[in-house]
Amino acid sequence: MDLRALDLIAVFVQVVDSRSFRAAAKVLGMSKSTVSLKVAQLEDTLGARLLERTTRTLKLTEVGTAFYAQSQPALSQLHEAGQHVLDTRARPSGRLRIAMLFEPGQLLLSGILSEYLERYPEVHVDVELTDRYVDLVNEGFDVALRPGPLPDSSLKSLRFTMSGGLKLYASPAYLRRKGRLQRPEDLASHDCLVMSTKHQPAQWDFAQGRRKVAVRVKERMRVNSFVLLRDLAVAGHGITRLPESFARPAVRAGKLRSVLDAFAPPPVEWHALYPSARNLSPKVRAFLEVLEQRFLRAFDELASTA
């Protein structure tokens, strides 16, 4: 297959990834009509219809689904091969824009950014710590770090999983006053200090073997700060969930005790999101490499600083 055909395939894959001709045209810097024409030319070349088009929807045909499944990885490999050559010639430079939730950013980013800046002195970094989820493409961010499962998105992501998850803690004084818990359902009668930035009922999930338990807890307080949650729990105001490494100093000092240890919390996921793996700049690629090496270690380092 010649280079012209590869160009047509690349346009087709971008249309599928973008979920519309208009969005693909914007990414490719072409007109919508040109993108549509190239997909039609590819279909003519293959002698098969790849996409069903209506005024509102875009859907892969059975043949199109199979063709995309084989074409997308092949194009990615070709891009990575070319990008590797370019990366060996281009040193990371320019301005890198990063967004992260306020408190996790304060706690975790210092060591990560220090290592990144030491390695790549020609990069200038802008960090926005905010409790809103930024729009990477429209606001011009290169990377956003977010917790939890992700909704469907055309963004690419690098995932980090904290297998220990969030454990439950309370002060000895609170447990003497309210009594220890035997099972997750006992939380219904306890004061709970909830970490959340969303105005929705608080639910804590647990697992014991194959048994899954979801408990709607009674909120004594809802905040978006692990520091405040820890301090309130130490003061005896309720039960809270904290990263194990973050709670460890208070546990060692006898100020907090873990509860419901037999019930495992679900793993906590974090994602580093970026707009596209294609044409990924050296500064972003280098930052993602540092994240892979340092992000989970940053949680463990909290134990010595929290």
C-alpha positions, 0 to 999 in steps of 0.5 A, a space after each residue: 500500500 502506497 503513502 497516499 493510502 496511508 494518508 487516507 487511513 490516517 484520516 479515517 482513524 482520526 475521524 473514528 477517534 474524534 467521533 466526527 468529521 468536524 472534530 477530525 478536521 480541526 485536529 488535522 487542520 483540514 476542511 470538513 469536506 476534505 476529510 469526508 472526501 479522503 474517507 470516501 476515497 479510502 472506501 473506494 480503494 478498499 471497495 467497502 463501506 467503513 462508516 455509516 453517516 447520518 446528520 447526527 451520528 457516525 457509526 462504524 460498519 462491521 468491516 469498518 470496525 475490523 479495519 479500524 482495529 487493525 489500522 489504529 495500532 499499526 499507525 500508532 507504531 509507525 508514529 512512535 517509530 518516527 517520534 522516537 527518531 525526532 525525540 533523540 534530536 529534540 530536547 524538551 523545551 518550552 512551556 509545560 502547563 499542568 493542572 491538578 486538584 489543589 490539595 493533592 497537588 500541594 502534597 505530591 507535585 513538589 518532588 516530581 516537579 523538582 526532578 523534572 526541572 533538574 533533568 530538563 532546565 529548558 522547560 518552563 512549568 505552569 501549574 494550576 492547582 484547582 478544585 475544578 476539572 479543566 478542559 485540556 484542549 480548550 484551555 491549553 493544558 498539556 497534562 491534567 492529573 485526576 483521581 477516580 475512574 474516567 468518563 468516556 473521553 477522547 483524551 489519552 491517559 496514563 493510569 496509576 493504581 494505589 493498591 492499598 486504596 483508602 483505609 478507615 481511621 478514627 481516634 481511640 477516644 472516638 472509638 471508646 465513645 461510639 464503639 468499634 465497628 464489626 462490619 461496614 454496615 455499622 457505619 450507618 450509626 457513626 459520624 463520618 468525615 467525607 472527602 469529596 468535592 461533589 455534592 452527592 450522597 457519600 458512598 463507601 465501597 468495601 470488599 471481603 473476598 467476593 462479597 462487595 458492600 456499598 454503604 451510604 454513610 452519615 456525613 458529619 462533615 464533607 471537605 476536600 482536604 486530607 489534612 483537615 480530615 486527618 486532623 478532625 479524626 485525630 480530634 475525635 469528631 468521626 471516622 474518615 478515609 485516608 491514604 495509608 501512607 498519609 495516616 501512618 504517622 498519626 497511627 504510630 503516635 497512637 492518635 489514630 487507629 485503623 478500623 474494618 481492616 478485614 474489609 479491603 477498600 477498592 484500589 484508588 486510580 489516578 490518571 495523567 490525561 493529555 490530549 493526544 498521543 500523536 505528535 506528543 511533544 518532547 516536554 510532555 513525553 518527558 514529564 509522563 516518563 517522570 510521572 511513571 517513575 515518581 508518582 506512586 512513590 510520592 504517596 509513600 513519601 507522605 509518610 515522612 512529611 505528613 
